[in-house]
Amino acid sequence: MKKFLENIDKQFQSNKGKNIFSDGIQDSLKFIPETIRAIEQIGEIDKVSENILIDYITNRALDEFCRVNQYYSFDKQARERLRTIYAELFMNIKNYSYPADSVSRIHYENLTRWLRETNSFAEKIYSGKNENIEPVACSEYSAGLQVELLQIDITRLIEPVLDVGCGKQGNLVYYFRELGFEACGFDRFAFEKPFLTRSDWFDYDFGSDKWGTIISNLGFTNHFKHHHFRNDGDFINYAKTYMDILQSLKIGGKFYYAPGISFIESYLDINKYKLAHGNIGNYEFKSVIIERLK
């Protein structure tokens, strides 16, 4: 099993940053020698191990796509379809239905079609571009910087605390827990660690009247803003989830986030929500604090 996992990692490293919409990319996106040797031995693994490998490679693929562009969005159906693509790959390999080059070509054609169908904007921005593309900037900020940018008053923090899009490490979650606060977080790429959950914000159950403090620094509203200005954006789901977040606050609870999204903030009921904006250095965008009044 370890050998197969290592070969999968090497294949991803070989394909890292490759633009699947680039002209002639099929000549570059091929199985490396280690993968071909693994193919010859894949018939030796049992069904349980095979499913473990399929889950692993599916998650690795999702990680890589979102590393390249953090604005890619994959719902449950898209993730299930991707797993099916890798299950089909394993089936073709085990059945020796095609030569390795043909299996590789079919697989990458399936991946290209899947990305086109799930995130149509990808083809528009990457078609005809270079074979290698630079990732859209995405960083995991220190806890102290996030507290400063979002102007969080630690002395008045209401528990429990939820960090939406907490990052793999959950820096802010563990910062608050070290201070004695009840805190947890979720992220679509969070590590399996205590108090961190791996989930998409469309799938997460925020509950009702549950949280004293919710935080999202350059996470949820950053993506909401991106989808709002896209012709094919999923802005309706983002608007619904935004209101779910507000309704999940306790009375007196606060939602801290950046950047601001004035296109929906201006429609909030002032009798239910108190809105405050803060400047973030020399940046054009602002931080926002929304307090639920009733």
Buried (B, 14 or more C-beta within 10 A) or exposed (E): EEEBBEBBBBBBEBBEEBBBBBEEBBEBBBBBEBBBEBBEEBEEBEEEEBBBBBEBBBBBBBBBBBBBBBBBBBBEEBBEBBBBBBBBBBEBBEEEEEEBEEBBBBBBEBBBEBBBEBBEBBBEEBEEEEBEBEEBEBEBBEBEEBBBBBBBEEEEBBBBBBBBBBBBBBBBBBBBBEEEBEBBBBBBBBEEBEBBBBBBBBEBEBEEEBBBBBBBBBBBBBBBBBBBEBEEBBBEBBBEBBEBBBBBBBEEBBBBBBBBBEEBBEEBEEEBBEBEBBEBEEEEBBBBBBBBEE
